[in-house]
Amino acid sequence: MTDASNLPGASTGQRMMSRMLRQRAQEFLASRKHANNLLEIISHWDEATSSCLLTIETIFVEVLKRGDMYMESTIALTISEPSPESRYTTWLRNCYEEVWKKVLISMEKSRLAIQLQALTTAMKLMAEEGKAVMEPRDNPGYHFPLHRLKPILMTLLSPEKDNTNLISRFQEITSCPDVLYYTWRCLPSLTPKRQPKEVYIKNLLELIDKIPLPKEEEALKVSEHKELLCGLQQDAAFTWDQSNVKRALNKVWACIMHWELTPQLHKQLLIVLLERVMSHLEKPILLTDFLMDSLDADGPVGVLALQGVFILVTKHNLEYPNIFTKLYSMFEPEIFHTKYKARLFYLSDLFLSSTHLPEALVAAFAKRLARLTLVAPPEDILIILLFVGNLLLRHPGLKRLIDHPQGGEAPSNASTGAGDPFLMEERDPLLSNALLSSLWEIRALQWHILPSIASAARFIREPLPSVEYDMASALERTGGHLFESELKNKVKEIMLTFERPSSMALPKGEKLLQYWQLTH
């Protein structure tokens, strides 16, 4: 047991209380004549919650190991006075239930440190309860205390309080396959069909994000996992049923899809859907209407929905003829300031990878991207240049855009594109007159102030390579990766002190050292 008296910031009173509770616990476990010590420990719960949690954990883990709460379920034919042993067991079990109520309240209403400790205590008690035998069972095999897990999940899915930190701690516990399995078995009964509060939705999405399902090929190995919360008893076996888990997920998601969402929750739901849920849905095609409506939203919601539509198009044969018009409209200057711009570039490169697309359509994308280089950040300009280069490689007929006879030179007003036949405001790419224009924007970049951009833009006057550029690796090198690499190159060492310390003493010449010597 961790000694609460040794925790940082513990006051003298807390240390004394911790020692007293620890002593009372040792006396209780040593002899039944000190049974009332348990009531005394519980009575101090409100004034010393952390110490009580640790003490109660120590007591009941030992009690469960001993089997002191085992009770025979016999049917008495005659009314008789229960034996002292039976009365003690009943009293101990009542105390155990009271302790569980207090642990759940501490997990819900206390400060964060107490909440985390209460969750840890609850899971340790669950682990021992699963291994212990508290009453006769028809099936003496593997046992998981599901009736304990459900109230814990109800506390995590609070409609009043954001439990992100508590859910993150619970994620560590779901590394045990049995906890993960029974968590999914509980979730359908905890997911309301009617519209819940926003905080509940946030907690539920956070929980689903933190408890991912194994894939089909991985699920076969889960049952062989030995690190179970409740352990494996003799002649006992835990079985992972992938079909039951997937059925539970589909039930939960069917409820979620009917809820009204704020923009922030809408974005969170799409992230969880794409990264955790979509591959496990029985009928992903039913998401079509939801994703189509989401495409109309601005910013990251539209980009994330685009990824969902791409999965439906490529893996589930969805036909969506207007997808290119919608994709075209997403390339606005505002996209460079969103977190998911790299995802947009990557998906767009995949959507436009077919060589059977109309040249007028691809030309509109190439021209629109070229126009955006006038306002894009430097790292995004490099990505756009690679993107346009790929489009020219796939469609050799577009090379005429490099030096079009009607629009080969930059217009008089390059910032607005005045005089350029290309219609930047046109929403339909086929009506944008892109084939009548040229890529004068990229020619202008050859004199960019940054040498890397100027050098990259010179591809337009040289023979194109025979192999496409790898957009995925290029996107990895931009943004945060570029910043980190530059930081490593320029900042080799940060001096923290002028003199390397050789002991616990203060450095020579330190003014405080003079006054320290005077006081000794």
N, C-alpha and C positions, 0 to 999 in steps of 0.2 A: 504493500500500500504506500502510495506517495504521501509523505508527511506534509500536511498543509501548513504546519508551523514553519517549514523551511522555505515556503514560497516567497518570492520577492515581495516586499511591501507588507509582510505579515506583521501586525502589531503585537505588543506583549500580551494583550488580552486574547488575541487569536491564537497565539502559540500556547498559552495556558489552556485554552478551551480545547485545542487539538490534542494536547497531551492527556487531558482529563478524559476525553471521548475515547482515545486509544486505550487508555487503562481500563475504562468501563467495558470496552469490547473484549479485551483479553480476559477479564473476569467472567463475562457472560459466556464466552466460548469454553472456559475452563470448568465451570460448574453451573448446574441449573439453579442452585440456590441464589445465584445472581441474575435470575431471569428478568427482574424488574429493571435491570440496567438498560435493557433494550428500550423500554418505555422512556427512560430518562434521556437516552440518546436521541430518540425521535422528538422529544419535547424541545430540544435545542435547535431544531431544524431552521427556524426562521432567523435566529441570531447567528448561526454558524453553518450556513448551508453547505459550503464547500467541504468543511471538515466532516459534517454529517454524511454527505454523499460518499466520501472515501471510507468512513467508518462502517456505514451500512453495507457498502460493497464488500468489505472484508468479512463482515459477519455472515451475510447470506450466501456468499460464495462458499464459505466453509460449511454452513448449515446444509446447503444443497449437496455438497460432496459427501457429507456424512449420511444423508438420507433422513435427517431428523424430521422432515415434513411429509414423509411417506404416510399415507392413510389408507387402510383397507376399506373398500366400499362394501360393507356387509349390510344385509337387510335384517334388522332385528325383529324377531317375531313377538317379543315381549318387551314392554317398557322397562328399562333398567338404567341404573345410574352409570354414566360413562366412566371409564377407568381414568385414573390420573394421567396416564400416558396419553390417552386419547384427548383429554382436555388440554394438555400441554401442546399437543400437535395442532389442535384446532386453533388455540390462541396464537401459536407461532405463524400459522398460515394467515390468520387475520392481520397480524402485524405486517406480514409480507405484502399483503394486498394494500394496506395503508401506505407502506413505503413506496409501492409502485405509483400510487396516486400522487404522492409528494414529488417523486422523481419527474413525472410528466408535467406537473405544475412548474417545477424549477426549470424544466426545458422550455417552457412556454413564456414565463413571466420574469425570469431573472435576467441579470446582465449576461453578456455574451460568454464570458469565461465560465460562469456557472452553467449556462446552457450546454456548452461543449462538454463539461464534466458530467452533467446529468445524462447526456446522450451516451457517453462512454460507459458510465455505470449501468445504464439500462441494457446496453448490448452485452456487457459482461454477465449480468444477471440472466439475460436470455440464453447466453451460451451455456451457462451451468444448468439452467432449467431444462434445456434440451437434452443434456447428457444425463441429468438425474431422473430418477423414477419417483414421482410424487403420489402415484396411485396405480392400481393394477391396469394393464392395457391388454386389449385383445390382440394387438399386433405389437410385439416387443421390439420391433425393428427401429429404424431411424425415426426420430421424433423432432419436429421443429415447433416451438411455441408460437404459433401464428397469432394467437389471441394477445400476445404481447407486442408483436410487430405492428399490428393495425393501429393501436393508439399512438405509437411513435410516429407513424406516417401521417396520421391526422394532425399531430402537432406540427410536423414539418410543413404540411400544406395549410398553414394558418391563413384565414381570410383577412386577418388584421395586421400581420407583421411580416416583413420581408425576411425570410430565413435563408438567404443565400449562403451565409457562412456556415450555418448549421447543416445545410444540405451538402456543402463541400466536405464536411467532416463525415457525413453519412456515406458519401461516395467511397471513402477509404474502406468502409466496412463492407460495401457491396463487392469488394474484391473476392469475398467468400461467395461461391456460386449459390449456396442455399439461401443466403440473404437476398441476392439478386433475383433468384427465381420466385421466392415468396413475396417479394416486393411487387413484382409484376402481377402476381396472382391477386394481390390486395387492391391494386390501383383501380380497376373497373368499379368496384363498390364505393370508392372514395371520389369518383368523378361525377359531378352532378350533370344532369341533362339540361337543366335550366341555367340561365346566365349567372355565373358566380361573380364575386368581386374581383377587381383587377389584381389585387395582391395575391389572391388564390391562384389566378391564372399564371402570374409570374412565377410563383413557387412551384406550380405543377410543371411548367415548361422547363424550369431550372432543374427539377428532379429528373425529368425524362432525359434531359441533356447529359446528366451526370450518371445515368444508369443504362448505358448502351447495351443492346442485345448482341450476343455473339452471332456471327453468320452461320449459315447452315453447316458448312464444313467444320467450323470451330465448335459447334454445339455438340458434336459427337464426342469430343474430348472433355467436355465440361463435367460429365458424370464421373470421370476418372480423377477429377481434381480432389486432392486429399485435404486441402486447407479449408475445411468447412467450419462455420461458426460453432455449430453444435457437435462437431466431431463425428467419428464413426464408431459406434459401439459394435460389440461382437454380433455377427450374423445380421448386421444392419447395412443398408445401402441407400445412398441418395441418388435419385434418378432425375435428370434434367429432361423435361418434356418440352421440346421446342415448339410443337404445335399449340400447346396450352399458352405458352408465353406470347406467341404471335397473335393468338386469338384475343388475349388480354389487351395487347397493344392496339389492335384494331378497334376494340370496343372503346377504349379511352379516346383514341383519335377521332372516332365517329362523333363523340360528344363535343370535342374541342372545335371541330370544324363548323359547328353551328353557333358558336359564341361570337358576339360582337367584340372587336379588338381595337384598341388605340393604335396609332402608328408605331409606337415603340414596341407594343406587344405583338403587332403584326410582323415586325421585323424579327423579333425573337422567335416567333412561331415558325417563320420560314427557315431560319437557320437550323432550328431543331428538326424540322421536317426534312430538309435536304441532307443533313449530316448524320441523323440518327434514325429517322423513322421510315423514310420513303422506300428504302430497299426491303422493308419487312411488311409493307401493306399488301393485302390480298388483291385489291383492285385499285392500283394507283391511278388508273384512268379516271376515276371518280373525282380526282383533284382538279380536273380540267377547268371547270367553271371558276373555282377558287383562284387558280393560278392566272387565268385570263383576266379576272377582275383585278388581281394584284399587279398585273403588268401595267395597268393604267396609272398606278401610283408613282409619284416622283421619287427620285433618290434611290437609296439602297433597296427599298421594298421592290421596286420594279426590276432591279438587277437580279435580286435573289429569285424572284418569280421567273425571270428569264431562264435561269438555270434549271428550275423545275420543269418548265416547258421543254427545254432541250432534252431532258431525260425522257419525257413522255414521247417526244418526236422520235428520238433515236432508239429507245428500248421498248416502247409500247405502241408504235405505229400511229401516233396521233397526227392528223392532218390539220395544219393551221396555215392557210395560204397567206395570211397577213402578217406572219411573224417577221418578215424582213422589213416591212414598213414600220412595225413597232420597234424593231432593233435599230433602224435608221434614226428614229426620233429620239432615241436615248443618247445619242452622241451630241450633247450640248456642253457648253463650257463648264456648267456646274458639276459635271461628272468628275472633273479632276479634283474636286474637293470632298469626294465621298470615300469612305473606307473600302468600298468594294469595286473600285475602278479596275483593278487588276483582273477581277473575275469577269467584268464586262469585256475587256480586251480578249481574254482567253476564250470566252464563249463565242464572241463574234468571229474570231479566227476559225473556230470549229464550224460555225454556221455557214461561213463563206468558203469553206474548204472544197466544195464541189466545183468541178470544172464545167458543169452543165448549166450553171446559172447564166441568165442573160447578161451580156456585156454592159448594157445600159445600167442594170442594177448594180453590178460590181463597180462600175465607173463612178456611180453616185457615192458609194461608200468611200472609195479612194479619194475622191475630191473633197468630200465633207471632212474626212480625217486630215487631209492636207490643210484645209482652211483652219481647222482647230489648232494646228501647230503654231498659229500666230498668237494664241493666248494660252497655250498649255505650258506647264512647268517643264524645266529642262529634261528631267528623267522620263516624263511622259512623251516628250517629243521623240526621244530615241525609240520608244516602243512603237509610236505611230509610224516612224520611218520604216521599221522592220515589217510592220503590218502592211503598209502600202507596197513594200517590196514583194511580199508574199502574194498580194493580189495581182501584181504585174506578172509574176512568174506563172501563176495559174492561168492567166488570160493574156496570152501574148498580144492579142489585138489591142489591148489597152496601152501598149507602148506609144501609140500615137498621142496619148495625153502628155507624154514627156515634152514633145515639141509640136503642139498642134498649130497648123497654119493660121487659124483664126485667133488663137489666144495664147501664143507662145511666150509673149512678154508679160511682165507684171503690169497690172492696170495702173492708171494714174494715181488712184488712192488705194494703196495696198491694204490699209487697215480695214477698209469696208468692202473691198473687192469691186469697187465701182468700175464699170466697163467690162466686167467678166460676165459672160452669158450664163454662168452657173447661178442657180437660184437657191441660196442658202436657206431661205425661209420656207421653201416648198417642203411639205411633209411627205409627199409621195416621191420616192427616189427615182421612179421612172419618168417623172415630169420635171426633173431638176436641171435638165440640159447639161448634164455632166460631160457627155461625149462631145459637146461643142466647146468645151473649155480645155484648160491645160493645168498641169501641176506646177504652176509658176511659184506657188508658196514654198515648195521644196527647193526649187532653184534659188529662191531668195535665202533659204537657210544655209546655203554654201558660204555665206559671209556672216554667219552667226558669231556673236562675241565669244561663245564657248567653243574651243577647238574640237571637242568630242562631237558636238552637234554638227559643226561645219564639215567635219570629216565624214560623218555618217550620211549627210545629205548629198555627198558627191557621188553616191551610187547612181544618181539619176543621169549622169553624163558618162558613165562607164558601162561596159557589158554586164548584164545581170548575171548573178551566179546560177549554177544549174540546180542547186539544192535549196529548198526553202529554209528560212530562218526558224530556229526553235523558239517559239513565243513563250513557252512555259519556263525555260531556263532564263530567258531574257527578263521576264517579269520577276523572277526570284532575285535578280541582281539589282532591281530598282527599289525605290522607297526606303524602308527601314534597313534593308540589307546594304544599300549604298551608303547610308549614313554610318552604319556600324563599321563598314570597312574603312571609310575615310577616317573615322575616329581612331581606329587601331593604327592606321598609318601615321597619323600626325601626333597622337598622344602616346608616347612611349612609356613615360614614367612621370608620376605626380609626386613631387616632394612634399612630404607631410611634416618633417622636422628637419632642422639644420644639423642636428647631431643625433646619431644613432644611439638610442638608449641601451645601456649595458646592464642595468639592474632595475630594481623597483625605485631607486632613488631618483630625485629630480636631476635634470641636466645641470652641468656647471654653468654658473652665471645666472641662474634663474633667481629672480628677485624673491620669490616666495621662500626659497631655501634659506635666505638670511633670517627671515622672521620665524621660520620653523626652528632654526637653531636657537633663537632667543627664548623660545617657549620651553625648550628642553634643558 
